[in-house]
Amino acid sequence: MKSFLILLSFVFFSCSGKQEEKIAEKETEIRNIDSNTDDNQRIKNTEVTINNNNWIGSYKISTKAISQFDNNETNVFYSITVESNQKAILSISAENVEDYWCEGEYRLIKEDNILHAKGKCDQDDIDDFYLKNENKKYFIKSKRFINKDWQELEKQ
């Protein structure tokens, strides 16, 4: 019975992954119909990068940010686990409790070649973060960070 359940679980997860890829391909085809010829190839390549689950995995960064406790500069550690092309989990380590209040599940929204992560602290976009992949390197930026430029993530 245990072997059967393991096999059933394996088949379910294998099939669901293939189904997501098919859905993503269909979305790409629909978007490409409305695009002009020059943009068609660029859009198609962008979709493939994100929909092939290249982002699935864990990432981390340690950087300076504005503390929600006292509005001073503080060190924060972000650990991001991308579970699908629609969902990521953010864990934050910081000196003050107020600085990791917005950790938890984030919804990923694709905007051009960038993933926009929106979480429970969605009253404004200060706690949102943005992810991009360029030349097989992963980057993040957030309005919460002192450095407003794209910063490289370490993939685990």
HELIX and SHEET records of a PDB file:
HELIX    1   1 LYS A    2  ILE A   33  1                                  32    
HELIX    2   2 THR A   37  ASN A   51  1                                  15    
HELIX    3   3 VAL A   97  TYR A  100  5                                   4    
SHEET    1   A 9 GLN A 151  GLU A 152  0                                        
SHEET    2   A 9 LYS A 137  LYS A 141 -1                                        
SHEET    3   A 9 PHE A 129  GLU A 134 -1                                        
SHEET    4   A 9 ILE A 114  LYS A 118 -1                                        
SHEET    5   A 9 GLY A 104  GLU A 111 -1                                        
SHEET    6   A 9 LYS A  87  ALA A  94 -1                                        
SHEET    7   A 9 GLU A  73  SER A  84 -1                                        
SHEET    8   A 9 GLY A  57  ILE A  66 -1                                        
SHEET    9   A 9 GLU A 154  LYS A 155 -1                                        
END                                                                             
